[in-house]
């Protein structure tokens, strides 16, 4: 009977180890790419950013150009119209450093799923899909960063 119980529990226990290891790998990957980004020393840049989520309002889903100077957002404009976005929501758009922090928060919260793709040259996150909890519907958050331009 004990052997049968052990045989049933063994796959479950090994699954826990794999899950834990995956988060450790995510942390190492995040740290490595954050270091790449920090070493690049770029504080003035422009990116195209688009949030991907089911629960976000349309204002939050539009693709935008974010211009950052000295690590602080200078402007956020609608990609399609070139017009500045509503000043009320400018603060909801992140710098690249804040995107790294978002991923760190997901790791710290032991999110159910974290998938990140990093830029191979500069190390910044270029795509992410984060599901904080499998038991909650529509809590997924994702984004894409495209068209990075160094303004230094």
C-alpha positions in Angstrom: 0.0 0.0 0.0 2.8 2.4 0.8 4.5 1.7 -2.5 1.3 2.4 -4.4 0.8 5.7 -2.5 4.4 6.7 -3.2 4.0 5.8 -6.9 0.9 8.1 -7.1 2.6 11.0 -5.2 5.9 10.8 -6.9 4.8 12.5 -10.2 3.0 15.2 -8.2 6.0 15.9 -6.0 8.4 16.0 -9.0 6.0 18.4 -10.7 6.3 20.8 -7.7 10.1 20.7 -8.0 9.9 21.4 -11.7 7.5 24.4 -11.1 9.8 25.8 -8.4 12.8 25.4 -10.7 11.1 27.2 -13.5 10.6 30.3 -11.3 14.2 30.1 -10.3 15.2 30.0 -14.0 12.8 33.0 -14.6 14.6 34.9 -11.8 18.0 34.1 -13.3 16.9 35.1 -16.7 15.3 38.3 -15.5 18.5 39.2 -13.5 20.7 38.5 -16.5 18.7 40.6 -18.9 18.3 43.5 -16.4 22.1 43.5 -16.1 22.4 43.7 -19.9 20.0 46.6 -20.0 21.8 48.4 -17.1 25.2 47.9 -18.7 23.8 49.4 -22.0 23.2 52.6 -19.9 20.4 53.8 -22.2 18.2 56.4 -20.5 16.9 58.2 -23.5 14.8 56.1 -25.9 11.6 55.6 -27.7 9.5 52.4 -28.0 6.2 51.3 -29.4 4.3 49.7 -26.5 1.0 47.8 -26.6 -0.7 46.3 -23.6 -2.5 43.0 -24.2 -5.3 42.1 -21.8 -8.9 41.1 -21.8 -10.0 43.3 -18.9 -8.4 46.6 -20.1 -10.4 49.5 -21.5 -9.8 50.5 -25.1 -7.7 53.5 -23.9 -5.2 51.2 -22.3 -5.0 48.8 -25.4 -4.0 51.3 -28.1 -0.5 51.0 -29.4 1.5 54.0 -28.2 4.9 55.5 -28.7 6.6 56.2 -25.4 9.5 58.6 -25.3 11.7 58.4 -22.3 14.4 61.0 -21.3 16.7 60.5 -18.3 14.7 57.4 -17.4 11.4 59.4 -17.1 8.5 59.3 -19.5 8.5 62.5 -21.6 5.6 61.8 -23.8 3.1 59.1 -24.8 1.4 59.3 -28.2 -1.1 57.2 -30.1 0.8 55.3 -32.9 -2.1 55.6 -35.3 -2.9 59.3 -34.9 0.3 60.7 -33.5 -1.7 62.6 -30.9 -0.8 62.6 -27.2 -2.8 60.2 -25.1 -5.2 61.4 -22.4 -3.0 62.9 -19.7 -5.1 61.0 -17.1 -3.7 57.7 -18.4 -0.1 58.6 -19.2 1.1 57.4 -15.8 -0.3 53.9 -16.6 2.3 53.3 -19.3 5.7 52.0 -18.2 9.4 52.7 -18.8 11.5 49.7 -19.6 12.8 49.7 -16.0 9.2 49.6 -14.8 8.5 46.6 -17.1 11.4 44.8 -15.5 9.8 45.6 -12.1 6.4 44.3 -13.3 8.0 40.9 -14.2 9.8 40.9 -10.8 6.5 41.4 -9.1 5.0 38.5 -10.9 7.9 36.3 -9.9 7.6 37.5 -6.3 3.9 36.8 -6.3 4.5 33.3 -7.6 2.4 33.9 -10.7 0.8 30.8 -12.3 2.4 31.6 -15.6 5.1 33.9 -16.8 6.3 33.9 -20.4 8.8 36.6 -21.3 10.9 37.2 -24.4 13.9 39.5 -24.2 15.7 41.6 -26.8 18.9 39.6 -27.6 21.1 42.7 -27.9 19.9 45.1 -25.1 18.2 42.7 -22.8 14.9 44.5 -22.4 11.6 42.5 -22.3 10.1 42.6 -25.7 7.0 40.4 -25.0 5.4 39.1 -21.9 2.3 37.1 -20.9 1.6 36.9 -17.2 -1.2 35.0 -15.5 -1.2 35.7 -11.8 -3.7 33.1 -10.8 -5.2 30.1 -12.7 -8.3 30.3 -10.5 -9.1 33.9 -11.5 -10.6 34.7 -14.9 -9.2 37.6 -16.9 -6.3 38.5 -14.7 -3.8 37.9 -17.5 -1.6 40.8 -18.4 0.6 41.0 -21.4 2.5 43.5 -23.5 4.7 44.0 -26.6 7.6 46.4 -27.0 8.6 47.1 -30.6 10.7 49.6 -32.6 13.2 50.4 -29.9 15.1 53.6 -30.8 18.1 54.9 -28.8 17.8 58.7 -28.5 21.1 59.3 -26.8 
